[in-house]
Amino acid sequence: MNNEVTIHIASEKHLPYVDVILHTIAEAAKVRGTGIAKRNPEYVRLKMVEGKAIIALAGEEFAGFCYIESWGHDKFVANSGLIVADSFRGQGLARDIKKKAFELSREKYPHAKIFGLTTGLAVMKINSELGYKPVTFSELTDDEQFWKGCQSCINYDILMRTNRKHCLCTGMLYDPEKEEKSKKAPIPEKKLKVYERWLQFKRFVFLKGRKNTNGKKNFFQKLVAVFV
């Protein structure tokens, strides 16, 4: 078997991989226990046909995946559904897939802000290396169709009871205009450690079902300010 992993812009010939992609995403969400919006098979197929998805293969074996989608009349682009199969983790493949998706986003939507929602510190680190910065949800797209996609996540109640200000996910944004001007370095390792504690704190607060989450607003804003 050919073990060399190659990364491609997905097309119609990759449609047979949709089921294994969705299964891998669902299983990873169970392991993390943080919830994830469910992906519709037809939607993933559409992304492949449109040339808006990235797939990694080792020969014919599925290794990883990601796709891009535009929101707010192409003012925002999200890189979503990033997943790496268990047997290919720990090899830097997620970083390579994310980089390819980022390049595809910049090619198709050169003036758009690129964003993502994630609960994983590893993904946050990759995003940081690409120029993303942690932001509040208010800086992301206000496209209602995007936020409706969160309804299938088990943590959707958290998003709603905080008036769509906070959730277990963290928003990260790449603004091409600001990035060209600032050329900031990635988030230092020391700040990533603080960031990890922030994620743990959010899980503690929100999963306990506390109603008074608005009282945490200043705390979250201050933490975001540390990283931007």
C-alpha positions, 0 to 999 in steps of 0.5 A: 500500500502506498503510505505517502499522503498527498493533498488535493483540491477535492472533485467529483472523483472523491465523492465516494469518500463522503461517508467515511469523512462524516463518520470520522468527524462524528467519531472525533466529536464524541472523543472530544466531548465538546459537540460539533455541528452535523454536516449534511452529506449532500452539502459536503458533496456539493463542496467537492463538486464546486472545488471548495474542499481539500482531501488528503489521501494515502493511496486510496485510503482517506487521511484528512479533509477540510472545506471552505464556505463563504458568508455575508455576500463573500465578505467572510470565508470559513474553513470548516470540517477539518479532520484527520483520520486516527492513523494519520495524526501526529504527523503534521497533516492537519497543518498541511490541510489547513494551509491548503484550505487557507490558500484556496480561500485566499485564491477564491476570495482574496478580499474576504476575512477568513474565520473559524470556530474551534474547540481545539488548542492544536487548531488554534495554534495552526490558525495562529501560524497562518495569521488568524487572531482570536476574536469575539463572536461579534467580529465574525459574520452576522449571516444568520445561515451560518449561525443556523448551522450550529443548531445541530451541535449539542452545545447550541443552548450555550450559544443561545443563552449567552445571546450568541456572544460565547460558546465552547468554540472560540472564534479566530479571524484572518483579516487580509487588510490588517494582516498586511499592515501589521505582519504580527507574529504567531501567538507565543507558546506562553500565551497559548498556555494561558489560552488553554486555561481559558478554554478549560474555564469556558467548559467549566462555566458553560457545561455547568449550565450557569445562567449568569454568563453575561457577568463573565463578559469582561473576563472574556474580553480581557482574555481576547485582548491578550492575544490580539 
